[in-house]
Amino acid sequence: MRTYQCFFDGAHRPHISATAFCVFSNGHVVYSKSYSEKLPSSYHAEMRAFYYLLQYIQCYIEPGNKIEIYGDHKGIVDSMHSEKELLTFNKNKEFFVKLQSIYSISLQHIPRNENRIAHNLAKIEKKHNPKGEKFETHV
């Protein structure tokens, strides 16, 4: 069994949001990606980054591996652990619960200064795509 550490972050300014995630294993970057798109708030950008990370996990990481997910938005992390259903983003929670049945997966809140890689990718994406057009960047 292999262990993956995954970090996600979103950034928002009026008219543009950026999302990013990074995946590490054995101290090396396995994959990182950032997107720019128009989203209504920083909360939406964070949730979208989390969703993109979950999609990556489902598509590219073999079932049975250990996945450690870290994000700096406490509300999102808490909502995924809550028994309450969210009105908006309940699809993310359903997706997360589904992946928990396939992987040994955990989700933890970390301070922003410990989430620098994903945070900086999101900031770079926002800066280089100021119009917020749907855009992908691979690192």
C-alpha positions as CSV (number, residue, x, y, z in Angstrom):
1,M,0.0,0.0,0.0
2,R,1.3,3.4,-0.9
3,T,0.6,6.7,1.0
4,Y,-0.4,9.9,-0.8
5,Q,-0.5,13.4,0.8
6,C,-2.9,15.7,-1.1
7,F,-3.3,19.4,-0.6
8,F,-6.0,21.7,-2.1
9,D,-6.8,25.4,-2.1
10,G,-8.9,28.0,-3.8
11,A,-8.5,31.7,-4.2
12,H,-11.1,34.3,-5.2
13,R,-11.2,37.9,-6.3
14,P,-14.1,39.7,-8.1
15,H,-14.6,38.1,-11.5
16,I,-12.0,35.3,-11.1
17,S,-11.3,32.3,-9.0
18,A,-8.4,29.9,-9.0
19,T,-8.3,26.4,-7.7
20,A,-5.3,24.1,-7.2
21,F,-4.3,20.8,-5.8
22,C,-1.0,18.9,-5.3
23,V,-0.4,15.2,-4.7
24,F,2.8,13.9,-3.1
25,S,4.1,10.4,-2.4
26,N,7.4,9.4,-0.8
27,G,8.3,13.1,-0.6
28,H,7.9,13.7,-4.3
29,V,5.3,15.5,-6.4
30,V,3.2,13.0,-8.2
31,Y,0.8,15.5,-9.8
32,S,-0.3,19.1,-9.4
33,K,-2.8,21.1,-11.3
34,S,-4.5,24.5,-11.1
35,Y,-7.6,26.0,-12.8
36,S,-9.0,29.4,-13.4
37,E,-12.7,29.9,-13.7
38,K,-15.5,32.3,-12.7
39,L,-16.9,31.3,-9.3
40,P,-19.0,33.4,-6.9
41,S,-16.9,33.2,-3.7
42,S,-13.7,31.9,-2.1
43,Y,-15.8,29.2,-0.5
44,H,-16.9,28.0,-3.9
45,A,-13.3,28.1,-5.1
46,E,-12.2,25.9,-2.1
47,M,-15.0,23.4,-2.7
48,R,-14.2,23.3,-6.4
49,A,-10.5,22.6,-5.7
50,F,-11.6,19.8,-3.3
51,Y,-13.8,18.4,-6.0
52,Y,-11.0,18.4,-8.6
53,L,-8.8,16.6,-6.2
54,L,-11.4,13.9,-5.5
55,Q,-11.8,13.4,-9.2
56,Y,-8.0,13.0,-9.6
57,I,-7.9,10.4,-6.7
58,Q,-10.8,8.4,-8.2
59,C,-9.2,8.4,-11.7
60,Y,-5.5,7.9,-11.1
61,I,-4.8,6.4,-7.7
62,E,-5.3,2.7,-7.3
63,P,-8.0,1.6,-4.8
64,G,-6.7,0.4,-1.4
65,N,-4.0,3.0,-1.1
66,K,-3.8,5.4,1.9
67,I,-4.9,9.0,1.1
68,E,-4.2,11.9,3.4
69,I,-6.0,15.1,2.3
70,Y,-5.2,18.5,3.8
71,G,-7.0,21.8,3.3
72,D,-6.9,25.2,5.0
73,H,-10.6,26.0,4.9
74,K,-11.9,24.7,8.2
75,G,-15.5,25.0,7.2
76,I,-15.1,22.6,4.3
77,V,-13.1,20.1,6.3
78,D,-15.7,20.2,9.1
79,S,-18.6,19.9,6.7
80,M,-17.2,16.7,5.2
81,H,-17.0,15.2,8.8
82,S,-20.4,16.5,9.8
83,E,-23.5,14.3,9.9
84,K,-25.5,17.1,8.5
85,E,-26.1,17.3,4.8
86,L,-25.1,20.5,3.0
87,L,-27.6,22.2,0.8
88,T,-25.1,23.2,-1.8
89,F,-22.1,20.9,-2.3
90,N,-23.8,17.7,-1.0
91,K,-22.4,16.1,-4.2
92,N,-18.8,16.7,-2.8
93,K,-19.8,15.0,0.4
94,E,-21.4,12.0,-1.4
95,F,-18.2,11.8,-3.5
96,F,-16.0,11.9,-0.5
97,V,-18.0,9.2,1.3
98,K,-17.9,7.0,-1.8
99,L,-14.1,7.3,-1.9
100,Q,-13.9,6.5,1.8
101,S,-15.3,3.0,0.9
102,I,-12.5,2.5,-1.7
103,Y,-9.5,4.1,0.0
104,S,-8.1,4.5,3.5
105,I,-8.8,8.2,3.3
106,S,-8.5,11.1,5.8
107,L,-9.3,14.8,5.6
108,Q,-7.6,17.2,8.0
109,H,-7.6,21.0,8.4
110,I,-4.2,22.6,8.4
111,P,-3.2,26.3,8.8
112,R,-2.7,28.2,5.5
113,N,1.1,28.5,6.1
114,E,1.3,24.7,6.0
115,N,-0.7,24.7,2.7
116,R,1.7,27.0,0.8
117,I,2.2,24.8,-2.3
118,A,-1.5,24.6,-3.2
119,H,-2.2,28.2,-2.1
120,N,0.7,29.5,-4.2
121,L,-0.4,27.5,-7.3
122,A,-3.9,29.0,-6.9
123,K,-2.5,32.6,-6.6
124,I,-0.2,32.0,-9.7
125,E,-3.2,30.7,-11.7
126,K,-5.3,33.7,-10.7
127,K,-2.5,36.1,-11.7
128,H,-1.8,34.5,-15.1
129,N,-5.4,34.2,-16.1
130,P,-7.0,37.5,-15.0
131,K,-10.1,37.1,-17.1
132,G,-11.1,33.9,-15.3
133,E,-11.5,31.9,-18.5
134,K,-11.6,28.1,-18.0
135,F,-8.0,27.2,-18.1
136,E,-5.8,24.4,-16.8
137,T,-2.1,24.6,-15.7
138,H,0.0,21.5,-15.1
139,V,3.1,21.7,-13.0
